[in-house]
Amino acid sequence: MTEMSPENVSGYVTGEGCFYAESGYDSKYKLKHRIRLAFCIEVRVDDRILLDMVKKQLGCGNVYSLDFGRYKGYEAKNWRPHVKLRISNFEDLFNKVIPFFKQHNLFGVKKQAFDIFYEIAEAIKNKKHLEEKGLEEIKALVKQLHELNKKGL
């Protein structure tokens, strides 16, 4: 199998994907705060082909091996190395990832997370993050997204 249908990508992401936002202090920015969006999927290395298929269907992203020192000793616990697909380029997220999942619907709580992710991306695209009021609204959305993602998404 070298291809994954758009419907299969949507189903796979519903179970394994993560839409998230990083939010925090950064002195380089006018309002001293940075918002950064990303989409990722992390799986065992023996499922790398699935990430390659998702990457091909979305037309963007990087698949890379995770080799963190924190995993030392996990072999004894049957842990296997992992790989990750990550997309953090805003243009790719806004012009490829978001339109893909607007056309090929997600389900359940993952759909809720995606809708908030999309709302944050729209606000950033409209430069609301450059004004105090808009930044506060985005920070509230980021908090909502974090709460959804804490539930194991």
Secondary structure, 3 states (H helix, E strand, C coil): CCCCCHHHHHHHHHHHEEEEEEEEECCCCCCCEEEEEEEEEEEEHHHHHHHHHHHHHHCCCEEEEECCHHHCCHHHHCCCCEEEEEECCHHHHHHHHHHHHHHCCCCHHHHHHHHHHHHHHHHHHCCHHHCHHHHHHHHHHHHHHHHHHCCCC
